[in-house]
């Protein structure tokens, strides 16, 4: 447990800061260009009044009227966050802005929006500015409280992701289609999830349907345990990437699949990332040497 808590993740925190900024920018840029869908009078009439807005005396209609400004602010804040400008103040405003949009437009949310909101919340309390910023904080001395808060935040991200998979697996076990091994068949047959012409072929393959259903179940159950293991984590990560990419391609669920895969990097410590960097440099050097020999042979 001590090793688990004291392993540093500053490298991936900095990488993730950029990745989640790009993700947020892309997501809300798409919403900005398709805002006619959420500004339609019929759509807004059916939108439920959020109790949080009522509690703070916020008129939901004013959010609808100023949605262009809010979406523009989110995109601007995501750019500032990517470059590490205004540090902790920027992710706080970004979180609040995203939270406002999510609460005002609950009908447009998908499975990744809840995770996105929490990730932005956790990132407020992390030191994700050590690398890849206009002014790196690598040389700045951090006190023990800041370090503790940073570690707790990273740990929260890892626990949150693990719980999502585990709870999802428990609910699947109580669903007849998953328990009997035919869930993939029904999913691939739905018109909404027909991402390729291969879907019908795969749905008719009994071996694929059974294996894909049960492997997904076992993977989700195993993830919360193997993700913390030194070598076992790479097995569940590789399987997770294949499953999420499969969903991305065959079921056209594009948004949160990428977000989930992005979170895997938090289970890899700075020491492990540095080893990956050294190994990558060796491969690049070897590749350059082969090209040099081929050119001057």
C-alpha positions in Angstrom: 0.0 0.0 0.0 2.9 2.3 0.8 4.5 1.7 -2.6 1.1 2.2 -4.2 0.6 5.6 -2.6 4.1 6.9 -3.0 4.6 6.1 -6.7 4.6 9.4 -8.7 2.5 10.1 -11.8 3.7 13.6 -12.8 4.6 12.5 -16.3 1.2 11.1 -17.2 -0.6 13.8 -15.3 1.0 16.3 -17.7 0.2 14.1 -20.7 -3.4 13.6 -19.5 -3.9 17.3 -19.0 -3.3 17.8 -22.7 -5.3 14.8 -23.7 -8.4 15.7 -21.7 -8.1 19.3 -22.9 -8.2 18.1 -26.5 -11.1 15.7 -25.7 -13.1 18.5 -24.1 -12.4 21.0 -26.9 -13.4 18.5 -29.6 -16.5 17.4 -27.7 -17.8 21.0 -27.2 -16.7 22.2 -30.6 -19.0 19.5 -32.1 -21.8 20.6 -29.8 -21.2 24.3 -30.8 -21.6 23.5 -34.5 -24.7 21.4 -33.8 -26.2 23.7 -31.2 -29.4 24.1 -33.3 -30.4 20.7 -31.9 -30.2 21.9 -28.3 -31.6 25.4 -29.0 -34.8 24.0 -30.6 -37.9 25.3 -28.7 -39.5 21.8 -28.6 -36.3 20.4 -27.1 -36.0 23.1 -24.5 -39.6 22.8 -23.5 -39.1 19.2 -22.4 -35.9 19.9 -20.5 -36.3 19.2 -16.7 -35.5 22.0 -14.3 -32.3 21.1 -12.4 -32.7 21.3 -8.5 -29.1 22.7 -8.2 -30.0 25.7 -10.4 -33.1 26.3 -8.2 -31.0 26.0 -5.0 -28.6 28.7 -6.2 -31.3 30.9 -7.8 -30.0 30.3 -11.4 -32.5 30.7 -14.2 -32.1 27.7 -16.5 -33.5 29.9 -19.3 -30.6 32.2 -19.0 -28.2 29.3 -19.6 -30.2 28.4 -22.8 -30.0 32.0 -24.0 -26.3 32.2 -23.4 -25.2 28.7 -24.5 -23.0 30.2 -27.3 -20.9 32.1 -24.7 -20.7 29.1 -22.3 -19.6 26.7 -25.1 -17.0 29.3 -26.3 -15.8 29.7 -22.7 -15.3 25.9 -22.4 -13.3 25.7 -25.5 -11.1 28.7 -24.5 -10.6 27.2 -21.0 -9.6 23.8 -22.5 -6.9 25.5 -24.6 -5.6 27.4 -21.5 -5.6 24.2 -19.5 -3.7 22.3 -22.2 -0.9 24.9 -22.0 -1.0 25.1 -18.2 -2.1 28.8 -18.2 -3.5 30.1 -14.9 -2.9 26.7 -13.4 -5.4 25.6 -10.8 -7.9 28.4 -11.6 -8.4 27.2 -15.2 -9.5 23.6 -14.4 -11.8 24.9 -11.7 -13.6 27.1 -14.2 -13.6 24.4 -16.8 -15.2 22.0 -14.4 -17.9 24.5 -13.4 -18.7 25.3 -17.0 -18.9 21.6 -18.1 -21.1 20.9 -15.0 -23.5 23.8 -16.0 -23.9 22.4 -19.5 -24.4 18.8 -18.3 -27.0 19.9 -15.8 -28.8 22.1 -18.3 -28.9 19.6 -21.1 -29.2 16.1 -19.5 -30.7 14.6 -22.7 -27.4 15.0 -24.6 -25.3 13.1 -22.1 -23.7 9.7 -22.7 -21.8 7.2 -20.6 -18.6 9.1 -20.6 -19.9 12.5 -19.5 -20.2 11.5 -15.8 -16.6 10.2 -15.9 -15.4 13.4 -17.7 -17.0 15.6 -15.0 -15.2 13.7 -12.2 -11.9 13.6 -14.0 -12.0 17.4 -14.4 -12.8 17.6 -10.7 -9.9 15.4 -9.7 -7.5 17.3 -12.0 -8.1 20.5 -10.1 -6.2 19.1 -7.1 -3.3 17.5 -9.0 0.1 18.9 -9.9 -0.3 18.3 -13.6 2.1 21.1 -14.6 5.5 19.5 -14.2 5.9 18.9 -18.0 4.6 20.3 -21.3 3.6 23.7 -20.0 4.7 27.3 -20.9 6.2 27.4 -17.4 7.0 24.0 -16.0 6.6 23.5 -12.2 9.4 20.9 -12.1 11.8 23.0 -10.2 9.3 24.4 -7.7 9.3 22.9 -4.2 6.0 21.3 -3.1 4.9 21.0 0.5 3.7 17.7 2.0 0.0 18.8 1.9 0.2 19.5 -1.9 1.9 16.2 -2.4 -0.7 14.3 -0.3 -3.6 16.0 -2.2 -2.0 15.2 -5.5 -1.6 11.5 -4.6 -5.1 11.2 -3.3 -6.5 12.7 -6.5 -4.6 10.3 -8.7 -5.6 7.4 -6.5 -9.2 8.6 -6.8 -9.1 8.5 -10.6 -7.8 4.9 -10.5 -10.3 3.7 -7.9 -13.1 5.5 -9.8 -12.3 3.8 -13.1 -11.9 0.4 -11.4 -15.3 0.8 -9.7 -17.0 1.7 -13.0 -15.8 -1.5 -14.6 -16.6 -3.7 -11.5 -20.1 -2.2 -10.9 -20.8 -2.5 -14.7 -19.9 -6.2 -14.5 -22.1 -6.9 -11.5 -25.1 -5.3 -13.3 -24.3 -7.3 -16.4 -24.3 -10.6 -14.4 -27.9 -9.8 -13.3 -28.9 -9.3 -16.9 -30.2 -12.4 -18.7 -28.6 -11.7 -22.0 -25.2 -11.3 -20.4 -25.5 -14.2 -18.1 -26.5 -16.5 -21.0 -23.7 -15.2 -23.2 -25.8 -13.6 -26.0 -25.5 -9.8 -25.2 -23.2 -9.1 -28.1 -25.7 -10.6 -30.5 -28.5 -8.2 -29.5 -26.2 -5.2 -29.4 -24.8 -5.8 -32.9 -28.3 -6.3 -34.3 -29.5 -2.9 -33.1 -29.7 -0.3 -36.0 -28.2 2.4 -33.7 -25.0 0.4 -33.2 -24.5 -0.9 -36.8 -21.1 0.7 -37.4 -19.9 -1.6 -40.2 -21.2 -4.2 -42.7 -19.5 -6.8 -40.6 -21.9 -6.4 -37.7 -24.5 -8.8 -39.2 -21.8 -11.4 -40.0 -20.4 -11.3 -36.5 -23.8 -11.4 -34.9 -24.5 -14.7 -36.7 -21.2 -16.2 -35.5 -22.1 -18.1 -32.3 -18.5 -18.6 -31.2 -17.7 -14.8 -31.5 -20.9 -13.8 -29.7 -20.4 -16.2 -26.8 -16.6 -15.4 -26.4 -17.0 -11.6 -26.8 -19.8 -11.6 -24.2 -18.1 -13.7 -21.6 -14.6 -12.2 -22.2 -16.0 -8.7 -21.6 -17.7 -9.8 -18.4 -14.5 -11.5 -17.1 -12.4 -8.6 -18.1 -14.6 -6.1 -16.2 -14.6 -8.3 -13.1 -10.8 -8.7 -13.3 -9.8 -5.1 -14.0 -10.1 -3.7 -10.5 -7.7 -6.4 -9.2 -5.2 -6.9 -12.1 -4.9 -3.1 -12.9 -2.8 -2.6 -9.7 -0.5 -5.6 -10.5 3.0 -4.9 -11.8 2.6 -7.1 -14.9 -1.1 -8.1 -14.8 -2.1 -4.6 -15.6 -0.7 -4.7 -19.1 -2.9 -7.8 -19.8 -6.1 -6.0 -18.8 -5.0 -2.8 -20.5 -4.3 -4.6 -23.8 -7.7 -6.4 -23.6 -9.4 -3.2 -22.6 -8.0 -1.3 -25.6 -9.2 -4.1 -27.9 -12.7 -4.1 -26.4 -13.0 -0.3 -26.4 -11.7 0.0 -30.0 -14.1 -2.8 -31.0 -17.0 -0.8 -29.5 -15.6 2.4 -31.2 -15.5 0.7 -34.7 -18.4 -1.7 -34.7 -20.9 0.1 -32.5 -20.1 3.7 -33.4 -19.8 4.8 -29.7 -17.0 7.2 -30.2 -16.9 9.6 -27.3 -16.3 7.9 -24.0 -14.4 4.9 -25.4 -11.3 7.1 -25.9 -11.8 8.7 -22.5 -11.7 5.4 -20.7 -8.6 4.2 -22.5 -6.9 7.6 -21.6 -7.3 6.7 -17.9 -5.1 3.6 -18.2 -2.0 5.7 -18.1 -2.5 6.6 -14.5 -1.7 3.0 -13.5 1.8 3.5 -14.9 4.3 5.3 -12.6 6.9 7.9 -13.6 9.6 5.3 -13.3 7.8 3.0 -15.8 7.2 5.8 -18.2 10.9 6.7 -18.1 11.8 3.1 -18.9 9.4 3.3 -21.9 11.1 6.5 -23.0 14.6 4.9 -22.8 13.3 1.8 -24.7 11.7 4.1 -27.4 14.9 6.1 -27.8 16.9 2.8 -28.3 14.4 1.7 -31.0 14.7 5.2 -32.8 18.5 5.1 -32.6 18.5 1.5 -34.0 16.2 2.6 -36.8 18.3 5.6 -37.7 21.4 3.5 -37.7 19.9 1.0 -40.1 18.8 3.8 -42.4 22.4 5.3 -42.2 24.0 2.0 -43.0 21.6 1.4 -46.0 22.3 4.8 -47.4 26.1 4.6 -47.2 26.5 0.9 -47.9 
